[in-house]
Amino acid sequence: MTTSVNDKIINACIITVVTFASFLCLVPILHLVSISLSSNAAILSNQVTLFPVEWSTLAYQTVLKDVKMFKSLLFTILLVVLFTSICMVMTICAAYPLTKKRLKGRDFFLLMILFTMFFSGGLIPEYLLVKSLKLTNTIWALVLPGMVNAFYLIILKSFFSSIPEELEESARMDGSSHFGTLIRIVLPLSMPVLATLSLFYAVGRWNAFMDALFYITNQDLYPIQLKLYQLVISNQMSDSMATEGMSATAPIPESLKAASIMFATVPILLVYPWLQRYFISGMMIGAVKG
């Protein structure tokens, strides 16, 4: 079928709007990259916009020489993998039973889950709980409190509910257990939503630093975002100090902060293309035939 003139106009408008929106999202990143690759004089004179001025890799050299930055990066990768794995296991184990109408008290459990989306105990009770459990200065203080996200759990439950019950009934007739059905039937059909929620959990944990600020004092357990936070705080100085005290052999705070942000952002950006194929997959491709 030939595309009508109206369809071409609509497609052109959509492409234009998406391109413009994408450009707006890229502008802050391009600006940070330009600052991190520009000279001190160009940054102080506000010459840097979207392209580097007087190329310089001094800021990246300074960041890469910081051994603690690499330790924080490696620890954060371990933390994200552990956190995402535990969160997905707990979310799956909670969402799957809630799809079964025969589960006694299902409405009550759903109500309690929804309640936590709008009300919480607050920061002080949460801190006292973590401290009383002796989790401070341990990796578990960054994992256990956020182990299940109620919103993500409801999303996964809704997805599980859309899977035809005939598939599970056929599996039970073949002697499959509940866990066997979940692992062999339900989860393979749920790869798109599982990949999406895993990415949400991973990005949320990667970007978080407030809980580490409260619960962690051991620098060996600093995640990368807390390390960047401390870098930003420690490099605050007046314009006069920056102008008089900085030389061409040392990066100014703005350049150092931009290079540090890019250093922490690139790893999580590399995850998106790897999971992109799951986002465009049909959620029930090949599940039910004739």
C-alpha positions in Angstrom: 0.0 0.0 0.0 1.3 3.5 -0.9 1.7 6.0 1.9 -0.7 8.9 1.6 0.5 12.5 1.7 -1.1 13.0 5.2 0.8 10.0 6.6 4.1 11.4 5.2 3.4 14.7 6.8 2.6 13.1 10.1 5.7 10.9 10.0 7.8 13.9 9.2 6.4 15.9 12.1 7.0 12.9 14.5 10.6 12.5 13.3 11.1 16.3 13.7 9.7 16.3 17.2 11.7 13.2 18.3 14.9 14.6 16.8 14.5 17.9 18.6 13.7 16.1 21.9 16.7 13.9 21.5 18.9 16.9 20.8 17.6 18.6 24.0 18.6 15.4 25.9 22.0 15.4 24.4 22.9 19.0 25.0 23.7 18.6 28.7 25.9 15.6 28.0 27.7 17.3 25.2 28.3 20.3 27.4 29.8 18.2 30.2 32.0 16.4 27.6 33.2 19.7 26.2 34.0 21.1 29.7 35.9 17.9 30.6 38.0 18.2 27.4 38.6 22.0 27.5 41.5 24.0 28.9 41.2 25.8 32.2 41.4 29.2 30.5 38.6 28.4 28.1 36.3 27.2 31.0 37.1 30.2 33.2 36.3 32.6 30.3 33.0 30.9 29.6 34.0 30.0 26.0 32.9 26.4 26.2 29.4 25.5 24.9 28.8 22.3 22.9 32.3 21.7 21.6 35.7 21.6 23.4 37.9 24.7 23.3 41.6 24.2 23.5 41.6 20.4 23.9 43.0 19.1 27.2 42.8 15.7 28.8 44.2 16.9 32.1 40.9 16.3 34.0 40.6 12.7 32.8 44.3 12.1 33.7 43.6 13.4 37.2 40.5 11.2 37.6 42.2 8.1 36.3 45.1 8.6 38.7 42.7 8.4 41.6 42.9 4.8 42.8 39.9 5.3 45.2 37.8 6.3 42.2 38.5 2.9 40.5 37.8 1.1 43.8 34.5 2.9 44.1 33.6 2.0 40.5 34.4 -1.7 41.0 32.5 -1.7 44.3 29.5 0.0 42.6 29.5 -2.6 39.8 29.5 -5.4 42.4 26.7 -3.6 44.3 24.5 -3.1 41.3 24.8 -6.7 40.2 24.1 -8.0 43.7 21.3 -5.6 44.3 19.6 -6.2 40.9 19.8 -9.9 41.2 18.3 -10.0 44.7 15.6 -7.5 43.8 14.5 -9.4 40.7 14.4 -12.7 42.6 12.3 -11.1 45.4 10.0 -9.3 42.9 9.4 -12.4 40.9 8.7 -14.5 44.0 6.2 -11.9 45.2 4.5 -11.1 41.9 3.9 -14.6 40.6 1.8 -15.9 43.6 -0.3 -12.7 43.5 -1.5 -13.6 40.1 -3.3 -16.6 41.5 -6.9 -16.1 42.5 -6.7 -19.1 44.8 -4.1 -17.5 47.0 -5.8 -16.7 50.3 -5.5 -13.1 51.4 -4.4 -12.0 48.0 -6.4 -8.7 48.2 -4.9 -8.0 51.6 -1.4 -8.4 50.4 -2.0 -6.2 47.4 -3.5 -3.5 49.6 -0.4 -3.6 51.8 1.8 -3.3 48.8 -0.1 -0.3 47.5 0.0 1.2 50.9 3.8 1.3 50.9 3.7 3.3 47.6 2.1 6.3 49.4 3.2 6.0 53.0 6.5 5.1 54.6 8.0 5.0 58.1 10.3 7.9 57.3 14.1 8.4 57.2 14.7 8.3 61.0 12.9 5.0 61.7 14.6 3.5 58.7 18.0 4.6 59.9 17.3 3.3 63.4 16.2 -0.1 62.0 19.3 -0.4 59.8 21.5 0.5 62.8 19.7 -1.9 65.2 20.3 -4.7 62.7 24.0 -3.9 62.6 23.9 -3.3 58.9 25.8 0.0 58.9 29.1 0.0 57.1 28.1 -3.2 55.2 27.0 -3.7 51.7 23.7 -5.1 52.9 22.7 -1.6 54.1 22.6 -0.6 50.5 20.8 -3.7 49.3 18.2 -4.9 51.8 16.2 -1.6 52.5 15.3 -1.2 48.8 15.0 -4.9 47.9 11.5 -4.7 46.5 9.9 -1.8 44.6 6.1 -1.9 45.0 5.5 -0.1 41.6 7.8 -2.6 39.7 6.1 -5.5 41.5 2.7 -4.4 40.3 4.0 -4.0 36.8 5.4 -7.5 36.8 2.2 -8.9 38.4 0.2 -7.4 35.6 2.5 -8.9 33.0 2.3 -12.3 34.6 -1.5 -12.0 34.7 -1.6 -11.5 30.9 0.0 -14.9 30.2 -2.7 -17.4 29.2 -3.5 -19.8 32.0 -3.7 -22.7 29.4 0.0 -22.7 29.2 0.4 -23.3 33.0 -2.4 -25.8 33.0 -0.7 -27.8 30.2 2.5 -27.7 32.2 0.8 -29.0 35.3 -0.8 -31.8 33.4 2.7 -32.8 32.3 3.7 -33.0 36.0 5.4 -29.6 36.3 5.6 -28.0 39.8 4.9 -24.4 40.5 8.6 -23.5 40.4 9.1 -25.6 37.3 6.2 -23.8 35.5 7.6 -20.4 36.6 11.1 -21.1 35.4 10.4 -23.0 32.3 7.2 -21.3 31.0 6.5 -18.0 32.7 10.0 -16.4 32.9 11.1 -17.2 29.3 7.9 -15.4 28.1 8.6 -12.5 30.3 12.1 -11.6 29.1 11.1 -8.1 27.9 9.6 -7.0 31.2 12.3 -8.7 33.2 15.0 -6.9 31.3 13.2 -3.6 31.6 12.7 -3.9 35.4 16.3 -5.1 35.8 17.5 -2.0 34.0 15.3 0.2 36.2 16.6 -1.5 39.4 20.2 -1.2 38.1 20.0 2.4 37.1 18.2 3.4 40.4 21.0 1.7 42.4 23.7 3.1 40.3 22.5 6.7 40.7 21.6 6.5 44.4 23.9 7.9 47.0 21.7 9.2 49.9 21.5 5.8 51.6 25.3 5.4 51.4 25.7 8.9 52.8 23.7 7.9 55.8 24.8 4.3 56.4 28.4 4.1 55.1 31.5 5.7 56.7 34.0 3.2 55.5 35.6 4.7 52.3 36.2 1.2 50.9 32.4 0.9 50.7 31.7 4.2 49.0 29.7 3.8 45.8 30.7 5.9 42.8 28.0 8.4 43.2 28.9 9.1 46.8 32.5 9.5 45.7 31.4 12.0 43.1 29.3 13.8 45.7 32.3 14.2 48.0 34.4 15.3 45.0 31.9 18.0 44.2 31.7 19.2 47.8 35.5 19.1 48.4 36.1 21.1 45.2 33.8 24.0 46.0 35.8 27.3 45.9 35.3 30.9 45.0 36.0 32.2 41.6 38.9 34.2 42.8 40.6 31.1 44.3 40.0 29.2 41.1 41.5 32.0 39.0 44.5 32.7 41.2 45.2 29.2 42.5 44.8 27.0 39.5 47.4 26.7 36.9 47.7 24.9 33.6 49.1 21.8 35.3 46.0 21.2 37.5 42.4 21.0 36.3 39.9 23.5 37.8 37.0 22.1 39.8 34.4 22.4 37.0 36.6 20.4 34.6 37.3 17.8 37.2 33.6 17.4 38.1 32.6 17.0 34.5 35.3 14.4 33.9 34.2 12.5 37.0 30.6 12.6 36.0 31.4 11.2 32.5 33.6 8.5 34.2 30.6 7.4 36.2 28.0 7.7 33.5 29.6 5.8 30.6 29.4 2.3 32.3 25.7 2.4 32.9 25.1 3.9 29.4 26.8 0.8 27.9 24.1 -1.4 29.4 21.3 0.1 27.4 22.3 -1.2 24.0 22.7 -4.7 25.4 19.1 -4.7 26.8 17.6 -2.8 23.9 16.6 -5.9 22.0 14.3 -7.0 24.8 12.4 -3.7 24.7 11.4 -4.3 21.1 10.5 -7.9 21.5 6.9 -9.0 21.5 5.8 -10.1 25.0 4.0 -13.2 23.7 5.8 -14.0 20.4 5.4 -17.7 19.8 3.7 -18.3 23.1 0.3 -19.5 21.8 -0.2 -21.0 18.4 -3.4 -22.0 16.8 
